[in-house]
Amino acid sequence: MAKKNKVSRISLTGGIIGLLITNPRKALEDEIDKGNEEGWNAIYIVPHRTTNFFISVLQFIVLCLTLSLYTWGGGYLVLFEREA
């Protein structure tokens, strides 16, 4: 029987706001629970980092403009699988 795969990206908030209100473990658990309810099984989780120089510069500019309060951050990529 064939397998079907899906990749889900979990975005996390950066800056002081992200430090205070973001819980990476809960974000992962919620995404995995959602996938399980839809019949998917999480088989691989990897941290997602920005490798694009332009995006990194833009994140830094937003962080400076918000006085270190907010920027979007990395996150996680979750690979799900289920029977097709």
N, C-alpha and C positions, 0 to 999 in steps of 0.2 A: 504494500500500500504506500502511496506517495505521501510525503510530508509537505506541509506548507509553512513558510516562515514569514515573520513580520518583525520589523525593527521599530521600537518606540523610543523617542527621545524625551528625557526628563530634564527640564530646564530649572536651574536654581538661580535665586536672586543673590547678587553680590552687594558689597558695601556694608555699611553699618546696619541698615534695615535687614539685609540678608543674614547678617551675623546674629541678629536678635530673633528673627521670626522663621528662618528657614531650618527645617529639620530634614536632612537628606535621607535618613533612614525611613521616616514616615512617608516621604515622597516615593521612595522605592517600593515600600510595602503597599501603598495605595495603588500604584501602577500595576504591580504584580497581581494584587487582588482583583483589579478590574480585568486584567487579561485572563485570569483563572475563571472568572464568571462568564467570560465569552468563549471558554473552551481552549484557551491557549496555555502552554506551559513555558515558563521562563527557563531558558537553558544557558544563557550567558549574559553577564553584566560587565560593562567596561566603562570607566570614567571617560567623559567627553570633554576635551579641551579645545579651545579655539586655536587653530594653527594658521589662520589667515591673518597676515600682518595688518591689513586695513581694519579688520574687525577688532583686533587687539587695540589698535590706536583709538578707534571709535569708543570702545569700552572705557579706555583711560580718560578720554575727553569727557564722556558722560559722568564718570566718577568725579572728576575735577569740578565740573559744572554744578553737580549736586552736593558739593562739599563733602564728599565721601559717603553720602547717605545711600546712594543707589547706583547700581549698574547691573546689567544682566551678566550672569556668570556661566560657568561650564554646566556640568550636569552628568547625566548617565545615558548610555545607550543600552537598551535591554533587547535581547534577541528572544523572540517567542517562537514556538513551534506547535503544530497540531497536525493531526491526520487530515488529509485532503478529502 
